[in-house]
Amino acid sequence: PLAHGLAGQIGPALTLCVFAGLIVFGAVPLNLFAVRHLRRTPAALGHATAPHDPADLSRALRKPQFWTLAGMSGVLSLNHSILLTFVLVLFAERGASPGMATLAAACIGPAQVLGRLALMMMERRVNNATATMLCIIGVTLASLVLILAGFAPGLVFVFAVLQGAGMGTLSILRPVLVAQTLGRAGFGAISGAIAVVPTLAAALGPSVGAVVLQRGGAAAIIGLTLGLAVFALALSALLIGGMRRAA
């Protein structure tokens, strides 16, 4: 909403400058202050870093769980990147007014926080595997709801909650799944290697979405993101099935 309001008052270019200024003069100094403060804490001073064994990553790369988890994360990241990039276009095509579209898009961020809070409240009753499956089901339902929003534009808010809560919660579940499926030895290197896939997928999202939008319109984008979510759901079922058999 802030970006929408500023763009209407001072134009898109100056709005980008405002947010760039917030990062350079706000976020960067705060980050530097936090890092320096953490380095001076007793816990940081007394912490001994365990040596990294390159063999841990090599062993993980030979396991199908590594590639299943990386593929699931990458597919979901591509889904989310495409939707976030073209969310206003999709909402407008579904019949939402500019104000409604902006407000609904702004709900995606808070929904991520709400999803994580819900996980914290239910952590004793829902295990990580079940939570992962529920989140991906939510992301899948989000694309289905976006299809139905063509008949009832207000459903864009339901989409925002499902997409935001699902992806927000999955972002904190992924490292837990890495530890559960691949062990804690070499966790940093393994988790970092897996993170390469969703990072690249997120970077490709805008370009992929632009090509699909140009050739097939908004309906093609929604169909693509729905297919990606279903594929991620299948990969999660494969991953969780392996976890349960190992247990």
C-alpha positions in Angstrom: 0.0 0.0 0.0 2.9 2.4 0.7 4.4 1.8 -2.7 1.0 2.2 -4.4 0.4 5.5 -2.6 3.9 6.9 -3.2 3.7 5.9 -6.9 0.5 7.9 -7.3 2.1 10.9 -5.7 5.6 11.1 -6.9 5.8 8.5 -9.7 7.3 5.0 -10.0 10.9 6.2 -10.5 11.1 8.3 -7.4 9.2 5.6 -5.4 12.0 3.2 -6.2 14.5 5.8 -5.1 12.7 6.1 -1.8 12.8 2.4 -1.1 16.5 2.2 -2.2 17.2 5.0 0.3 15.4 3.0 3.1 17.7 0.0 2.4 20.9 2.0 2.1 20.4 4.4 5.0 18.1 2.2 7.1 18.5 -1.5 6.7 22.3 -1.6 6.0 23.3 0.4 9.2 21.0 -1.7 11.3 22.4 -4.9 9.9 26.0 -3.7 10.6 25.1 -2.7 14.1 23.5 -6.1 14.8 26.4 -8.1 13.4 28.9 -6.1 15.5 26.7 -6.5 18.6 26.4 -10.3 18.0 30.1 -10.7 17.6 30.7 -9.1 21.0 28.2 -11.4 22.9 29.7 -14.0 25.2 28.1 -16.8 23.2 29.8 -15.7 20.0 33.2 -15.3 21.7 33.1 -18.8 23.2 31.7 -20.6 20.2 33.9 -23.0 18.5 33.0 -23.7 14.9 33.0 -27.4 14.0 35.3 -28.2 11.1 33.6 -28.8 7.8 34.1 -32.2 6.1 33.6 -31.9 2.3 32.7 -35.6 2.3 29.4 -34.8 4.0 28.2 -32.8 1.0 29.5 -35.5 -1.4 27.5 -38.2 0.5 24.4 -36.0 0.5 24.6 -35.5 -3.3 24.4 -39.2 -3.8 21.1 -39.5 -1.9 17.8 -39.2 -3.7 16.4 -37.3 -0.8 18.7 -34.4 -1.6 17.5 -34.0 -5.1 13.8 -34.6 -4.1 14.1 -31.8 -1.5 16.0 -29.5 -3.8 13.5 -30.1 -6.6 10.5 -29.5 -4.3 12.0 -26.3 -3.1 12.9 -25.1 -6.6 9.4 -25.8 -8.0 7.7 -24.0 -5.1 10.1 -21.1 -5.4 9.4 -20.8 -9.2 5.7 -20.9 -8.4 5.9 -18.2 -5.8 8.2 -15.9 -7.9 5.9 -16.0 -10.9 2.9 -15.2 -8.8 4.5 -12.4 -6.9 5.9 -10.8 -10.0 2.5 -10.8 -11.8 0.1 -10.7 -8.9 -1.4 -7.3 -9.8 -1.8 -8.3 -13.4 -3.5 -11.6 -12.4 -5.8 -9.9 -9.9 -6.8 -7.2 -12.4 -7.5 -10.0 -15.0 -9.7 -11.7 -12.4 -11.8 -8.6 -12.1 -10.3 -7.0 -8.9 -10.2 -3.2 -8.8 -6.8 -1.5 -8.5 -7.4 -0.8 -4.8 -8.6 -4.3 -4.0 -5.7 -5.8 -6.0 -3.1 -3.7 -4.1 -4.7 -4.5 -0.7 -4.9 -8.2 -1.4 -1.2 -8.3 -2.6 -0.2 -6.5 0.6 -1.8 -9.4 2.6 0.7 -11.9 1.3 3.5 -10.7 3.6 1.4 -10.7 6.8 0.0 -14.1 5.9 3.5 -15.5 5.9 3.9 -14.3 9.5 0.5 -15.7 10.5 1.4 -19.1 9.0 4.6 -19.3 11.0 2.8 -18.3 14.2 0.2 -21.0 13.5 3.0 -23.6 13.1 4.5 -22.5 16.5 1.1 -22.8 18.2 0.5 -26.3 16.8 4.1 -27.7 16.8 3.2 -30.3 19.5 0.2 -31.6 17.6 1.5 -31.5 14.0 4.8 -33.0 13.0 7.1 -31.4 10.3 6.1 -33.9 7.6 2.4 -33.2 8.0 3.0 -29.4 8.3 5.0 -29.5 5.0 2.2 -31.4 3.2 -0.5 -29.0 4.5 1.5 -26.0 3.4 2.0 -27.3 -0.1 -1.7 -28.2 -0.3 -2.4 -24.6 0.7 -0.2 -23.3 -2.1 -2.0 -25.7 -4.6 -5.4 -24.5 -3.4 -4.2 -20.9 -3.8 -3.9 -21.3 -7.6 -7.3 -23.0 -7.7 -8.8 -20.1 -5.8 -7.3 -17.7 -8.2 -9.1 -19.5 -11.0 -12.4 -19.2 -9.1 -11.7 -15.5 -8.4 -12.7 -14.9 -12.0 -16.3 -15.4 -10.8 -15.8 -13.7 -7.4 -13.0 -11.2 -7.3 -13.0 -11.0 -3.5 -11.4 -14.5 -3.5 -8.1 -12.8 -4.3 -7.8 -12.2 -0.5 -8.2 -16.0 0.1 -5.5 -16.6 -2.5 -3.2 -14.1 -0.6 -3.7 -15.9 2.7 -3.2 -19.4 1.3 -0.2 -18.5 -0.8 1.5 -16.4 1.9 0.9 -18.7 4.8 2.0 -21.8 2.8 5.2 -20.3 1.4 6.0 -18.4 4.6 5.8 -21.6 6.7 7.7 -23.7 4.2 10.6 -21.3 4.4 11.2 -22.3 8.0 10.4 -25.9 7.5 13.0 -26.5 4.8 16.1 -26.5 7.1 14.3 -28.8 9.5 13.5 -31.2 6.6 17.2 -31.1 5.6 18.3 -32.1 9.0 15.7 -34.9 9.3 16.3 -36.4 5.8 20.0 -35.9 5.4 21.3 -35.6 8.9 23.1 -32.9 10.8 26.6 -33.6 9.7 27.7 -31.0 7.2 24.3 -29.3 7.6 25.5 -25.8 6.6 27.1 -27.0 3.3 24.2 -29.3 2.4 21.5 -26.7 3.2 23.4 -24.1 1.2 23.7 -26.4 -1.7 20.0 -27.2 -1.7 19.2 -23.4 -1.4 20.9 -22.8 -4.7 18.0 -24.4 -6.6 15.2 -22.3 -5.2 17.4 -19.2 -5.4 17.9 -19.8 -9.2 14.3 -20.6 -9.6 13.2 -17.4 -8.0 15.5 -15.5 -10.3 14.0 -17.2 -13.4 10.4 -16.7 -12.3 9.9 -13.2 -13.7 11.3 -14.2 -17.1 9.4 -17.5 -17.3 6.2 -15.7 -16.3 6.7 -13.0 -18.8 7.1 -15.5 -21.7 4.0 -17.5 -20.5 2.0 -14.3 -20.1 2.9 -13.1 -23.6 2.0 -16.3 -25.2 -0.9 -17.6 -23.2 -2.2 -14.7 -21.0 -3.1 -14.7 -17.4 -4.9 -18.1 -17.6 -1.7 -19.7 -18.8 0.3 -18.3 -15.8 -2.3 -19.6 -13.4 -2.3 -23.0 -15.1 1.5 -23.1 -14.9 1.6 -22.2 -11.2 -1.1 -24.8 -10.4 0.9 -27.5 -12.3 4.1 -26.5 -10.4 2.2 -26.7 -7.1 0.8 -30.2 -7.9 4.3 -31.4 -9.0 5.7 -30.1 -5.6 2.9 -31.9 -3.8 4.0 -35.1 -5.6 7.6 -34.6 -4.6 6.7 -33.9 -1.0 4.7 -37.1 -0.9 7.7 -39.0 -2.2 10.0 -37.3 0.3 7.7 -37.8 3.3 7.1 -41.4 2.3 10.8 -42.0 2.4 11.1 -40.3 5.8 8.4 -42.5 7.3 9.9 -45.7 5.9 13.3 -44.7 7.4 11.6 -44.1 10.8 
